[in-house]
Amino acid sequence: MAEAEQQADGPPDPGPGPGPGPPYVIPRKEISTVPDMAKWKRSQAYGDYMGFVLSLNEAVRGRKLSCAAPPASPTVEKLLDLLGTLELWIDQTPPLEQPSRFGNRAYRTWYSRLEREAEALVAAVLPPDKAAAAPEIAEYLKESVGNPTRIDYGTGHEAAFAAFLCCLCKVGALGAEDRLAIVFQVFQRYLGAARRLQRTYRMEPAGSQGVWGLDDFQFLPFIWGSSQLVDHPTLEPRHFVQEKVVSEFHHDYMFLDCIKFINEMKTGPFAEHSNQLWNISAVPAWAKVNQGLLKMYRAECLEKFPVIQHFKFGSLLSIQPVEP
C-alpha cells in the first residue's frame, strides 16, 4: 500500500492536459487483444485513472456523506444539473410492454437522446475556454450509462464515469478543493441515476460472474465507502450484514447504502446471493477492507480484458506509455 498512499496524497488532478495546438481527439478503443493489456498497464491513462481513484479514496477517509464541506463549485453544481437531466429523461421514457423480462427496449430510446445531446451537456459544464474539450470528454459520459445493444451495465461503465470526472480534473474544470464533492455529491448522484436505469429498464449485469462477484453492477462506492468507515469508533465490517445497522447508517456511508440497495434487489440469505461481500464481513478492520478492495479492483476490473477492451483513449487519457 506504500505505493498507493504515495499516489493518493495529491489532488484529483492527475496531471496537466495536452499542450497547445488542436489537442483534443475523439477517444477510441485501443485494446483489441489480450496481449494489448500490457499497453494499458503501462499507459498514461492507467496511471492517471488509478491516481484519481486513490486521491478520492484518501479525501473521503473517515468522512460521512453528511459532513460539512465547502460550498459546491460552479462545475459541481452544473454536473448535478446534468445528472438531473438524465434522470428527467428516465421519467419521460417509460419502459415498454414487452414479452422479455430483462433489457427493456425503451432504454435504447433514452440512450439515443443522450447520444445526440451529450456534447452539449458537457459543453455546458466546461468553462468557456475549455469548450473544445467537450467532444472528447462527452465520449466518456456516453460510455458511463450502459450499453444500448446489450442493455447491460457493469464496472466498465462505472469506470467510464470516473474517467469522465478525471478528464474534467485534467482540463481544470474540477480542482483539489472539489474532491469531497466529486464523491459525496456528484458520484453519489450518478449512482442514484445508474440505479434508476438498472431498475427502470431491467438492465442485465455486464459480464456477471455470479454470486461470487462483489456486486452485480458497481465497485467504486464499495472502495470509497470502506475508506469512509476507516477508524469508525463503533461500526466494524462484521456489522454491515445487520439490517438494523444498514437502516440506521446508510445515509452517512456509501458502503452501507450499497448494501441497502442489494438487500432491496435480492432475496434469500445474504451469504448466498452476495458471497464475496459476506466474506469481506469477516475482515477485522475497515482499513484492511479498503486495501483489499483496491487490490481486487485492479485485479478483477482494471486488469481484466473483458472490461478494458471497451475503454476508450484520447488525448486526456492517453494510451501512450508513462514517461520515465
N, C-alpha and C positions, 0 to 999 in steps of 0.2 A: 504493500500500500504506500510505501515511501514515494514511489513514482507518481501514484495517483494524487497524493497530498501535495506534491511539488507542483503538479499541473493545476491543481484546484485553487491555488492561492490568488490567482489573478482575477480580473473582471471577466464577464462573459464574452467580451470582445476577444476572439482568439487570434487576432492579428489584423493588419491593415488590409483593406480591399485592394483590388487591382489598381495599377498605376494609371497615368493619363492616357489619352487616346480613346478609341472605342473599346472599352474593356469588357463590356457585358456580353454574354453569349447565352443562347437558349440551352439549358442543361440537357444532356443526353446520356443514355446508358453506355457504360464502358466495360462492364463486367459481363462477358458473354459465355465464358467457360470457367470451370473450377480453377484451373491454373491462373486465371486473371485475378483471383482473390489476393494473390501476392502483391499485385499493383495497388489494390485497395488498402491493404495493411500498411504499405509504405507511403501512401498518398498524403498530401496536404489536407485533403478533405477528412480523412480518418483522424488525423491529429487534431484538427480544428474542432471536429464534431465531438470527439471524446473529451477534449479540453473544456468545451462548452458544458457538457453534461456534468463533469466533475466540478466546475466552477459553481454551477447552480446547486449541486449536492452540498457543497460547503456553505453556500449562502443560507440555505434553509435549515441547517443543523440546529436542532433544539428549539425551533421556532414553530409556533402554532399558526394555522391558517388565518386566525383572527388577530394575530399580533399587530401591534402598532407599526405601520410602515409609512415611509414618505408618501406624500400625495402622488397619485398616478401621473406620470408624464403624459404629454400630449400624444405620443406614439402609443403608449399603453391604452389610453382612452380610445384611440382610433382602432386599435386591434380588438378591443372589446366590442366596439360597434360593428366591426367586420364579422365577428363571430355571431353577434346578434342577428345580423342579416342572414347568415347561413341558417340559423335556427328559424327565422321567419319564413324562409323558403321551404323548410320542412312542413310548417303549418299550411303553406299554400300548395303543397304537393302531397296530398293524402295517398296512402297505399291503395293499390288497385285490387279489385276482386280477381283472384286467380286461383287455379287448382293447386299450384305448387305452394307448399307452406313457407319455404325459405326463399330468399332472394327476390323480394318484391320488385317488379319491373319499374314501378314509379321512381325508384332510386335513380334510374338512368335519366329520367326527365329532370330530376333535381340536379344530377351531376352535370348534365349538358348546360344547364343555366350557369353553374359555376365555371365551366369551361369557357363559356362566352364572356363572362364578366370578371374573371379572376384578375386579369391585368389591371382593370380599372379599380377593383377593390384594393389591390396592393398599391397602386399609384396614389390612392387617397391616404394611405398610411405613411408613405415616404415623405421626407422633406422635399420641397420643390427641386433643390439642387441634386437630388438623388433619383429623380423620376426616371432616368434612363435605365435604372436597375430593375424597374417593375417587371418587364417580360421575363427576366431571369429568375427573380425571386418568386414570381407567380407560379412558376412550374412546380415548386415545392408545395405551395398551397394546394394546387390541384391534385398532387400525389398524396396529400395528407388525410384524405377523407374516405379512402377505399377505392376499389376497382370496379368500374361500371360494367365491364364484361362479365366478370365472375360474381359481381355483387357481394364482395367479401371485404374484410378489414382485418389487419393484423399489425404486428410490431413494425413492419417495414413502413406502413402508412403513418404510424405514430412517429417513427424516426424522421419521416419527411417533414412533419410539423416542427419537430425540434430543429431540423436543418433550416426550415423557413425562418424560425426565430434567430438561429445562429447567423444567417445571412443578414438579417436586419441589424444585428450587432456589428457585423463586419463593415456595413456601409455607414455605421454611426447613427442609425435611427434609434437604436436602443443602446444604453450605456451601463456602466457598472452600478450606477445608482438604481437601475431598474431590476436588479437580479431577483429580489423578493417578489416583485410584481409579475415578473415573467412566469414564475412558477405558481404563485398563490392566486393570481388574478387571471392572467392570460391562459396559461396551460390548464388551470382548473376549469376555466370556461370552455376551452377546447374539449376537455374531457367530457363535460356535460353535453356538448354538441355531438361528439362522437358516439356517446351512449344513446342519444336520441336517434341518430341514424341507424345504429345497430338494432335498436328495438323497433323503430317505426317500419323499417324496410326488411326486417328479419335477415340481416346480413350474416353470411357464413364467416366463421373464423378462418382467416387466411392460413393455409397450411397447418391446421390444428394438429397438435401432436397428442391429443387425447388427454386423459385425466392427469398425466404426469407433467403437463405443461404448467407454467406459472399461472397463466390466466388465458382465457380464450382470445383476448383482444389487446391488452395493454401490458407494458412492463415499466416504463419510466416512473409512473406515480408510485410504484412499489419501492423503487430506489430512493426517490426524493422523500417519500413518505416515511421510510425507515430512518432516513437521516434526521427528519423532524423529531423522531422519538428517541434519539440517542441521549442517554443520561436522564431519561424521564424518571422522576422520583418514585412513581408507583407502577406505571404500565410496563410490563415485560412482554417479550414476544409470545409467551405462553397464553397471554390474556386475549390475543386478538381473535381466538376461536370462540370466545364467550359472547353470546348475543347481547347481553346487558352492557358489556364494555363497548362494543361496536355502536350500539344505540346511543350511548352517553357521549362518546368522544369522536364520532365520525365527522362532525362539523369542524373539528380542530386539526385532524390528521388525515392526510391523503391516503395513507396505507389502510386505515380503518374505513375510509369512505369506499375504497376499492373492495374491501371485504363485504361491506354492506351491499354493494351492487351485485357481487357474486351470490350472496345469500338470497337476494331478490330474484335472480335469474335461474337459480339451480335448486333442485330439491334433493333430498337424501342426505346421508351422513357427509359432513364436510371432508372427512378423511378420504372418502371415496371419490367425490367429484372434484376435489382440489388437493390431490395428494402431495404435490410439491410444496404447496403452502402449508399444509399440515406438518410436513417435515420441518419447515422453517420455524414453526411454532415451538420446536424443541431446542432451538438455538438459545443459549443463555442470555445474550446481550444484543441490544439493537445495533451497536457498533459492528459487531461481528456479522449480523444480518446484512447490514449495509455493505460491508466489504464483500461478502459472499455474493450479493445481488449484482454488484458492479462486475465482478469476475464472470458471473453467469451471463450477464448482458453481453459482455464481449464475446464469450464463447458460443452462446446459444442464439444470439441475434446478429451482432455485427460481424461475426466470423463464419456465418452460415451462407453458403451460396444461394439457396432458395430465397433468402431475404435480400441480400445485397445485389443480386442480379437486376433488381428493379431500381436501385438507387441511381440518381442522375447527377452528373458532374458538369459544372460550368466554370466560370472564372472565379467565383466566390468560394466554392467548394471544389477544388481542383483535383483531378486525378494525378497531376504531376507529383513526383516524389518530394518528400520533405527535404528542404535544403539542409545539408550538414552544417 
